[in-house]
Amino acid sequence: MHDRRPGALNPPLQVETGCIERIEIGGCELEFYRLPASRRDLPVLVFLHEGLGSAGLWRDFPAAIAGRTGCAALVYSRYGNGFSTPLAGTRAPEYMHDEALDALPALLRKLGVEDAVLFGHSDGGSIALIYAAEHPACVRGIVLEAPHVFVEDISVRSIAAIKTQFESSDLRVRMAKHHADADRTFYGWNDIWLAPAFRDWNIESYAARVSAPVLAIQGVDDEYGTPAQLDAIAARARAPVDRLLLARCKHAPHRDRAALVEAVASDWIESVAAR
């Protein structure tokens, strides 16, 4: 059983896809798990979760992609999420920059990952773009699900609405199953996205420096963003951007259209890995 006390760090546990390990990055303990490659000389798949996500909340999706492509995979919970060190204080508007420019490079260095395909969902997609712009030699390709490169009104409205849901429904209880401190995780993300200072957040300049090929996926019914995000990336990136817009799909394509996303992403990753 996990210790739910604020600040508590949990011992390694078995999940469907592997054993959770811990690593110290920037004074914080991060939980992660790795999946072995079944073929040599392939990039490592690095999964970057959404703002309220964690390593465990990817469920069996990383294992499915790794199994189909033969690639090794690395799945981790960022500081403040999952059962990594709980968030202390508040987040700043540049929190995704901090992750992409400091924490992620340190994590990949420590784990010896020098050749990666990044698979980022929502905030994780934004982090993937920033990292790829700064570390082009380390990134073979990028899969983006519902990424953000600027703040849209629809995002702010939906994030305000989920705050009401968190405070009036069982969302807090459900989140507590996946995070060491559900309140810190939720408000750390929600508060900064609703802060007036965050409305000017923009990473289009990083997208313009991305030289790795991109597969960008978005649901037609995404409540947190529109295809304008994908358009902005495609207009600026230096490498080809393949876009997949999915009907009957909201903010999490790998859950809402799991079979299709698994198949398309795996084929795309195999083509990138073969280059």
GUDO-668323 format. One record per atom (N, C-alpha, C): x, y, z; residue in one letter. Coordinates in steps of 0.02 Angstrom, whole numbers, padded with zeros to 5 digits, always signed. Example, Ala and Ser with C-alpha at 12.3 -4.5 7.8 and 13.67 -1.06 7.14 Angstrom:
# GUDO-668323
+00660-00284+00390A/+00615-00225+00390A/+00660-00165+00390A/+00642-00112+00354S/+00684-00053+00357S/+00645+00002+00394S/
# end
This chain:
# GUDO-668323
+00042-00060+00000M/+00000+00000+00000M/+00044+00062+00000M/+00025+00113-00039H/+00063+00174-00042H/+00050+00218+00018H/+00101+00254+00040D/+00094+00303+00093D/+00069+00367+00062D/+00009+00391+00081R/-00021+00450+00052R/-00003+00514+00090R/+00038+00510+00141R/+00054+00570+00179R/+00090+00620+00135R/+00076+00686+00143P/+00112+00736+00104P/+00187+00727+00114P/+00222+00725+00058G/+00294+00720+00060G/+00320+00649+00063G/+00275+00600+00073A/+00298+00531+00079A/+00322+00504+00012A/+00378+00467+00014L/+00404+00435-00045L/+00395+00360-00037L/+00374+00328-00089N/+00355+00258-00085N/+00410+00212-00109N/+00413+00151-00083P/+00463+00102-00106P/+00447+00078-00176P/+00495+00043-00209P/+00481+00016-00275P/+00420-00029-00274P/+00380-00028-00326L/+00321-00070-00330L/+00317-00100-00400L/+00280-00153-00405Q/+00270-00184-00470Q/+00210-00153-00505Q/+00219-00134-00568V/+00164-00111-00609V/+00159-00160-00667V/+00108-00152-00708E/+00098-00199-00763E/+00158-00203-00809E/+00195-00148-00814T/+00246-00143-00865T/+00318-00148-00838T/+00327-00152-00773G/+00395-00156-00748G/+00399-00134-00675G/+00459-00129-00649C/+00471-00111-00580C/+00487-00037-00575C/+00451-00002-00531I/+00464+00068-00520I/+00530+00077-00483I/+00573+00119-00510E/+00637+00137-00479E/+00635+00210-00459E/+00688+00232-00424R/+00692+00302-00403R/+00761+00330-00420R/+00762+00394-00436I/+00824+00427-00453I/+00822+00498-00428I/+00879+00523-00406E/+00882+00592-00381E/+00902+00639-00438E/+00860+00688-00450I/+00872+00738-00501I/+00858+00807-00472I/+00908+00849-00469G/+00898+00917-00445G/+00871+00921-00374G/+00891+00875-00331G/+00869+00876-00262G/+00801+00844-00251G/+00772+00815-00303C/+00707+00781-00297C/+00714+00708-00316C/+00672+00666-00287E/+00669+00596-00307E/+00614+00587-00359E/+00632+00559-00415L/+00583+00546-00468L/+00572+00471-00474L/+00509+00451-00483E/+00494+00381-00496E/+00497+00369-00572E/+00521+00311-00591F/+00524+00295-00662F/+00525+00219-00671F/+00509+00197-00731Y/+00521+00128-00748Y/+00547+00124-00819Y/+00582+00070-00833R/+00611+00059-00899R/+00586-00007-00928R/+00579-00008-00993L/+00561-00069-01029L/+00619-00086-01076L/+00641-00148-01078P/+00699-00165-01119P/+00683-00167-01193P/+00734-00156-01234A/+00726-00161-01306A/+00726-00235-01327A/+00691-00249-01380S/+00694-00317-01408S/+00737-00318-01471S/+00759-00258-01493R/+00804-00252-01551R/+00858-00203-01535R/+00916-00211-01564R/+00973-00167-01551R/+00972-00106-01595R/+01012-00056-01574D/+01024+00004-01615D/+00960+00044-01629D/+00913+00043-01583L/+00853+00082-01590L/+00851+00137-01537L/+00817+00192-01552P/+00811+00245-01502P/+00769+00223-01443P/+00777+00257-01387V/+00736+00245-01328V/+00674+00289-01331V/+00617+00260-01317L/+00555+00299-01314L/+00550+00331-01245L/+00544+00397-01243V/+00539+00433-01180V/+00469+00463-01175V/+00430+00439-01126F/+00360+00460-01119F/+00355+00517-01069F/+00324+00572-01091L/+00317+00633-01051L/+00242+00646-01041L/+00220+00639-00979H/+00148+00640-00964H/+00118+00710-00964H/+00052+00713-00961E/+00014+00775-00959E/+00021+00809-00891E/-00011+00868-00884G/-00003+00908-00823G/-00026+00873-00760G/-00078+00832-00764L/-00103+00795-00706L/-00087+00721-00712L/-00039+00704-00755G/-00022+00634-00767G/+00034+00609-00722G/+00055+00548-00736S/+00109+00516-00699S/+00132+00456-00738S/+00185+00424-00715A/+00209+00363-00749A/+00154+00310-00751A/+00120+00300-00695G/+00069+00248-00692G/+00008+00262-00734G/-00008+00326-00743L/-00069+00343-00780L/-00063+00331-00855L/-00003+00318-00880W/+00003+00296-00950W/-00024+00225-00957W/-00031+00189-00901R/-00055+00120-00900R/-00012+00076-00946R/-00042+00036-00988D/-00002-00011-01028D/+00017+00017-01097D/+00003+00081-01110F/+00017+00109-01176F/+00091+00109-01193F/+00137+00130-01148P/+00208+00127-01166P/+00231+00056-01183P/+00206+00007-01146A/+00226-00062-01160A/+00201-00085-01228A/+00142-00061-01247A/+00115-00080-01312A/+00157-00051-01368A/+00177+00013-01362I/+00218+00045-01414I/+00287+00014-01416I/+00317+00003-01357A/+00383-00028-01355A/+00381-00098-01385A/+00329-00135-01370G/+00324-00203-01397G/+00318-00204-01472G/+00281-00157-01500R/+00270-00156-01573R/+00332-00131-01610R/+00370-00086-01580T/+00427-00056-01614T/+00493-00090-01599T/+00496-00126-01544G/+00559-00157-01523G/+00603-00110-01484G/+00582-00047-01473C/+00622+00002-01437C/+00618-00007-01362C/+00671+00012-01328A/+00668+00019-01255A/+00625+00080-01239A/+00600+00084-01178A/+00559+00141-01158A/+00578+00164-01088A/+00570+00229-01077L/+00580+00260-01012L/+00517+00300-00996L/+00487+00285-00939V/+00425+00318-00918V/+00436+00344-00848V/+00425+00409-00836Y/+00437+00436-00769Y/+00385+00487-00750Y/+00381+00501-00685S/+00338+00553-00659S/+00380+00614-00642S/+00359+00671-00667R/+00396+00732-00654R/+00389+00753-00581R/+00434+00795-00558Y/+00429+00824-00492Y/+00360+00853-00481Y/+00328+00835-00426G/+00261+00860-00411G/+00205+00816-00435G/+00221+00762-00471N/+00170+00717-00499N/+00184+00646-00478N/+00132+00604-00481G/+00139+00534-00464G/+00166+00527-00394G/+00214+00480-00386F/+00245+00470-00321F/+00318+00492-00322F/+00332+00541-00365S/+00394+00578-00360S/+00387+00628-00303S/+00441+00664-00287T/+00437+00713-00233T/+00379+00760-00244T/+00335+00769-00194P/+00279+00816-00202P/+00302+00888-00212P/+00261+00926-00245L/+00276+00996-00259L/+00280+01037-00195L/+00331+01078-00189A/+00337+01125-00134A/+00328+01196-00162A/+00280+01233-00136G/+00269+01300-00161G/+00226+01300-00224G/+00235+01352-00264T/+00195+01361-00324T/+00239+01355-00386T/+00207+01343-00442R/+00244+01340-00505R/+00249+01410-00536R/+00302+01420-00575A/+00312+01482-00611A/+00290+01472-00684A/+00277+01526-00720P/+00256+01519-00790P/+00305+01478-00833P/+00368+01478-00815E/+00418+01442-00854E/+00430+01371-00828E/+00382+01342-00792Y/+00394+01275-00763Y/+00407+01222-00816Y/+00377+01227-00875M/+00391+01178-00927M/+00460+01188-00957M/+00483+01250-00959H/+00552+01263-00980H/+00601+01232-00930H/+00587+01241-00865D/+00631+01212-00814D/+00637+01136-00823D/+00581+01104-00838E/+00581+01031-00847E/+00622+01012-00909E/+00611+01048-00964A/+00643+01030-01027A/+00717+01048-01029A/+00736+01101-00994L/+00805+01126-00999L/+00849+01103-00942L/+00819+01082-00887D/+00859+01061-00828D/+00845+00988-00809D/+00784+00973-00789A/+00769+00907-00761A/+00775+00851-00812A/+00744+00859-00870L/+00746+00805-00920L/+00817+00792-00945L/+00856+00842-00962P/+00925+00827-00983P/+00964+00790-00929P/+00955+00811-00866A/+00991+00778-00811A/+00969+00705-00804A/+00904+00693-00810L/+00879+00624-00805L/+00907+00581-00861L/+00904+00605-00922L/+00928+00565-00979L/+01003+00553-00974L/+01041+00603-00951R/+01113+00592-00942R/+01126+00537-00891R/+01092+00540-00835K/+01104+00491-00782K/+01086+00420-00804K/+01036+00415-00846L/+01013+00349-00868L/+01044+00328-00934L/+01089+00370-00961G/+01126+00352-01021G/+01086+00352-01085G/+01035+00394-01088V/+00994+00398-01149V/+01021+00454-01193V/+01048+00435-01251E/+01077+00484-01296E/+01042+00487-01364E/+00996+00441-01375D/+00961+00436-01439D/+00888+00420-01422D/+00843+00468-01432A/+00775+00460-01407A/+00723+00479-01459A/+00665+00447-01452V/+00603+00471-01482V/+00560+00494-01423V/+00542+00557-01422L/+00502+00584-01368L/+00428+00575-01383L/+00390+00553-01333F/+00318+00544-01341F/+00285+00586-01286F/+00261+00646-01304G/+00236+00692-01255G/+00162+00705-01262G/+00127+00706-01206H/+00055+00719-01204H/+00043+00785-01169H/+00009+00832-01202S/-00012+00896-01173S/+00050+00934-01147S/+00055+00947-01082D/+00115+00980-01056D/+00178+00942-01076D/+00173+00876-01076G/+00231+00835-01097G/+00251+00847-01169G/+00202+00862-01212G/+00218+00879-01281G/+00255+00945-01286G/+00234+00993-01246S/+00268+01058-01245S/+00339+01050-01221S/+00349+01010-01169I/+00416+00996-01143I/+00458+00962-01196I/+00429+00916-01233A/+00465+00881-01286A/+00490+00930-01339A/+00449+00978-01359L/+00469+01027-01409L/+00528+01069-01384L/+00524+01092-01322I/+00578+01134-01295I/+00643+01094-01292I/+00638+01033-01266Y/+00698+00991-01261Y/+00728+00978-01330Y/+00686+00961-01378A/+00710+00945-01445A/+00744+01005-01479A/+00718+01064-01465A/+00749+01124-01494A/+00819+01135-01466A/+00830+01118-01403E/+00894+01129-01370E/+00942+01071-01379E/+00917+01011-01392H/+00959+00951-01396H/+00945+00912-01460H/+00955+00942-01517P/+00936+00910-01580P/+00973+00845-01593P/+01035+00839-01570A/+01074+00779-01583A/+01048+00718-01544A/+01008+00730-01493C/+00984+00675-01451C/+00915+00651-01469C/+00881+00685-01516V/+00811+00671-01530V/+00803+00646-01601V/+00780+00584-01609R/+00769+00554-01675R/+00701+00574-01704R/+00652+00584-01660G/+00586+00602-01681G/+00543+00621-01621G/+00485+00651-01634I/+00441+00674-01580I/+00369+00656-01598I/+00336+00622-01552V/+00264+00611-01557V/+00230+00657-01507V/+00184+00698-01531L/+00150+00747-01488L/+00076+00732-01487L/+00048+00726-01427E/-00024+00720-01419E/-00049+00784-01386E/-00094+00819-01419A/-00126+00879-01391A/-00075+00927-01360A/-00023+00946-01397P/+00028+00990-01369P/+00003+01062-01367P/+00036+01102-01325H/+00022+01174-01321H/+00085+01212-01341H/+00078+01261-01385V/+00133+01307-01399V/+00114+01379-01381V/+00050+01390-01369F/+00026+01455-01344F/-00039+01442-01306F/-00062+01491-01269V/-00122+01483-01227V/-00184+01505-01265V/-00233+01460-01267E/-00296+01475-01301E/-00352+01486-01248E/-00403+01523-01269D/-00460+01535-01224D/-00493+01470-01203D/-00498+01422-01249I/-00530+01359-01233I/-00492+01322-01177I/-00426+01329-01176S/-00386+01298-01124S/-00403+01327-01056S/-00405+01393-01053V/-00418+01427-00990V/-00488+01411-00964V/-00537+01410-01009R/-00605+01394-00988R/-00610+01323-00960R/-00579+01276-00993S/-00583+01206-00970S/-00544+01195-00906S/-00488+01230-00899I/-00448+01223-00838I/-00485+01255-00779I/-00520+01309-00791A/-00562+01338-00738A/-00619+01290-00719A/-00648+01257-00769A/-00703+01210-00756A/-00680+01150-00717A/-00620+01125-00731I/-00597+01066-00695I/-00579+01083-00622I/-00564+01145-00609K/-00554+01166-00539K/-00618+01157-00499K/-00674+01177-00528T/-00738+01167-00496T/-00752+01093-00486T/-00735+01053-00536Q/-00745+00980-00531Q/-00702+00950-00476Q/-00640+00972-00471F/-00595+00946-00420F/-00622+00960-00350F/-00653+01017-00342E/-00676+01039-00275E/-00746+01014-00258E/-00782+00986-00307S/-00852+00968-00294S/-00871+00897-00313S/-00823+00859-00340S/-00838+00791-00362S/-00788+00742-00330S/-00787+00681-00356D/-00739+00632-00330D/-00671+00634-00365D/-00659+00686-00404L/-00595+00691-00440L/-00537+00691-00392L/-00542+00726-00336R/-00487+00728-00288R/-00472+00657-00262R/-00524+00618-00248V/-00514+00550-00223V/-00482+00507-00277V/-00504+00514-00339R/-00476+00474-00393R/-00403+00493-00406R/-00387+00557-00401M/-00317+00578-00411M/-00272+00552-00355M/-00299+00546-00295A/-00259+00523-00238A/-00233+00452-00247A/-00263+00414-00292K/-00239+00347-00306K/-00175+00347-00347K/-00161+00405-00379H/-00105+00407-00427H/-00052+00459-00409H/-00063+00498-00356H/-00016+00551-00338H/-00004+00551-00263H/+00057+00565-00242A/+00074+00568-00171A/+00034+00621-00134A/+00022+00677-00168D/-00017+00731-00138D/-00061+00761-00193D/-00123+00738-00197A/-00168+00757-00252A/-00180+00833-00253A/-00186+00864-00194D/-00199+00936-00192D/-00141+00975-00220D/-00080+00958-00200R/-00022+00994-00225R/-00014+00984-00300R/-00025+00923-00323T/-00020+00909-00394T/-00071+00950-00433T/-00133+00948-00410F/-00186+00982-00447F/-00176+01058-00447F/-00170+01087-00389Y/-00167+01160-00386Y/-00101+01187-00414Y/-00047+01148-00409G/+00015+01169-00439G/+00009+01179-00514G/-00031+01136-00546W/-00043+01142-00618W/-00099+01192-00632W/-00155+01186-00598N/-00214+01227-00611N/-00201+01301-00598N/-00168+01316-00543D/-00158+01386-00524D/-00116+01423-00575D/-00062+01391-00600I/-00019+01428-00646I/-00052+01437-00714I/-00091+01387-00737W/-00125+01395-00801W/-00179+01449-00798W/-00207+01462-00739L/-00258+01513-00731L/-00229+01581-00711L/-00164+01584-00699A/-00133+01647-00679A/-00130+01695-00738A/-00146+01759-00727P/-00142+01808-00782P/-00074+01810-00816P/-00021+01800-00777A/+00047+01802-00806A/+00059+01747-00856A/+00020+01693-00852F/+00031+01636-00896F/+00000+01646-00965F/-00044+01695-00972R/-00077+01705-01037R/-00028+01721-01092R/+00030+01748-01075D/+00081+01766-01125D/+00130+01709-01138D/+00121+01652-01105W/+00166+01595-01116W/+00163+01573-01189W/+00221+01563-01219N/+00224+01546-01290N/+00290+01513-01306N/+00288+01456-01342I/+00350+01421-01360I/+00355+01410-01435I/+00322+01453-01474E/+00327+01447-01546E/+00398+01456-01571E/+00438+01496-01535S/+00508+01505-01555S/+00548+01440-01548S/+00530+01398-01499Y/+00562+01333-01492Y/+00540+01286-01548Y/+00475+01288-01564A/+00450+01246-01619A/+00487+01262-01684A/+00505+01324-01693A/+00541+01345-01754A/+00612+01318-01757A/+00637+01292-01702R/+00705+01265-01701R/+00706+01189-01700R/+00649+01158-01703V/+00646+01085-01701V/+00665+01057-01769V/+00716+01014-01770S/+00740+00986-01833S/+00723+00911-01839S/+00695+00881-01788A/+00675+00811-01792A/+00604+00806-01820A/+00589+00753-01856P/+00521+00744-01882P/+00471+00738-01825P/+00410+00760-01839V/+00357+00764-01788V/+00295+00728-01813V/+00264+00689-01768L/+00197+00664-01778L/+00153+00699-01727L/+00106+00740-01749A/+00064+00779-01704A/-00008+00754-01708A/-00035+00736-01650I/-00101+00704-01646I/-00147+00746-01602I/-00208+00756-01626Q/-00256+00794-01586Q/-00327+00769-01599Q/-00368+00771-01546G/-00438+00753-01552G/-00479+00812-01575G/-00528+00799-01617V/-00573+00852-01641V/-00611+00882-01582V/-00626+00842-01532D/-00665+00865-01474D/-00622+00882-01415D/-00558+00895-01426D/-00512+00913-01372D/-00539+00975-01335D/-00550+00968-01270E/-00577+01023-01231E/-00523+01071-01206E/-00459+01056-01219Y/-00405+01098-01194Y/-00366+01132-01250Y/-00384+01121-01312G/-00347+01153-01366G/-00378+01139-01433G/-00356+01176-01484T/-00382+01169-01551T/-00327+01149-01600T/-00344+01129-01661P/-00293+01114-01711P/-00247+01172-01728P/-00263+01232-01704A/-00218+01289-01715A/-00149+01275-01685A/-00147+01235-01632Q/-00083+01218-01602Q/-00040+01177-01651Q/-00071+01128-01683L/-00036+01087-01732L/-00016+01128-01793L/-00060+01174-01813D/-00044+01217-01870D/+00017+01260-01856D/+00021+01286-01795A/+00078+01329-01776A/+00143+01289-01777A/+00141+01227-01754I/+00201+01185-01754I/+00222+01169-01826I/+00173+01149-01867A/+00188+01131-01936A/+00215+01190-01976A/+00191+01250-01961A/+00213+01309-01997A/+00284+01330-01980A/+00308+01308-01922R/+00373+01332-01898R/+00428+01279-01896R/+00412+01217-01883A/+00463+01166-01876A/+00504+01158-01940A/+00568+01142-01932R/+00612+01135-01989R/+00604+01068-02025R/+00581+01018-01989A/+00573+00951-02017A/+00500+00938-02033A/+00485+00884-02069P/+00415+00869-02085P/+00373+00858-02023P/+00311+00881-02026V/+00263+00871-01972V/+00203+00834-02000V/+00194+00773-01979D/+00134+00734-01998D/+00080+00748-01947D/+00020+00765-01971R/-00035+00781-01925R/-00089+00728-01930R/-00116+00710-01871L/-00170+00661-01867L/-00225+00692-01823L/-00281+00710-01855L/-00337+00740-01820L/-00392+00687-01814L/-00412+00672-01753L/-00455+00614-01740L/-00525+00634-01719L/-00575+00606-01754A/-00644+00615-01733A/-00658+00572-01671A/-00711+00589-01635R/-00731+00553-01574R/-00673+00548-01526R/-00638+00603-01517C/-00577+00602-01476C/-00570+00668-01440C/-00556+00665-01375K/-00546+00725-01335K/-00471+00737-01324K/-00452+00751-01262H/-00384+00774-01248H/-00332+00719-01243H/-00354+00656-01240A/-00307+00601-01230A/-00315+00549-01285A/-00287+00562-01344P/-00295+00514-01399P/-00273+00443-01383P/-00221+00435-01342H/-00197+00367-01328H/-00246+00328-01283H/-00295+00364-01254R/-00349+00329-01218R/-00413+00329-01259R/-00430+00386-01290D/-00494+00392-01326D/-00495+00351-01390D/-00438+00347-01425R/-00434+00309-01488R/-00372+00264-01484R/-00369+00223-01432A/-00308+00187-01414A/-00281+00144-01471A/-00323+00103-01502A/-00298+00057-01553A/-00269+00093-01613A/-00303+00146-01635L/-00280+00183-01693L/-00215+00221-01677L/-00212+00253-01620V/-00152+00291-01602V/-00093+00243-01593V/-00105+00187-01562E/-00051+00137-01553E/-00024+00115-01620E/-00068+00100-01667A/-00046+00076-01733A/-00009+00129-01772A/-00039+00189-01776V/-00008+00242-01816V/+00058+00264-01785V/+00059+00275-01719A/+00120+00297-01686A/+00175+00245-01693A/+00158+00182-01686S/+00209+00129-01691S/+00239+00127-01761S/+00197+00130-01812D/+00223+00130-01881D/+00267+00191-01894D/+00245+00248-01868W/+00283+00309-01879W/+00350+00305-01844W/+00351+00281-01782I/+00414+00274-01744I/+00460+00225-01779I/+00434+00170-01805E/+00476+00122-01841E/+00508+00155-01902E/+00471+00197-01937S/+00500+00230-01996S/+00555+00279-01976S/+00545+00314-01921V/+00596+00361-01897V/+00658+00323-01872V/+00646+00269-01835A/+00702+00231-01808A/+00744+00198-01862A/+00715+00186-01920A/+00750+00153-01974A/+00797+00201-02012A/+00790+00265-02000R/+00830+00313-02039R/+00901+00314-02015R/
# end
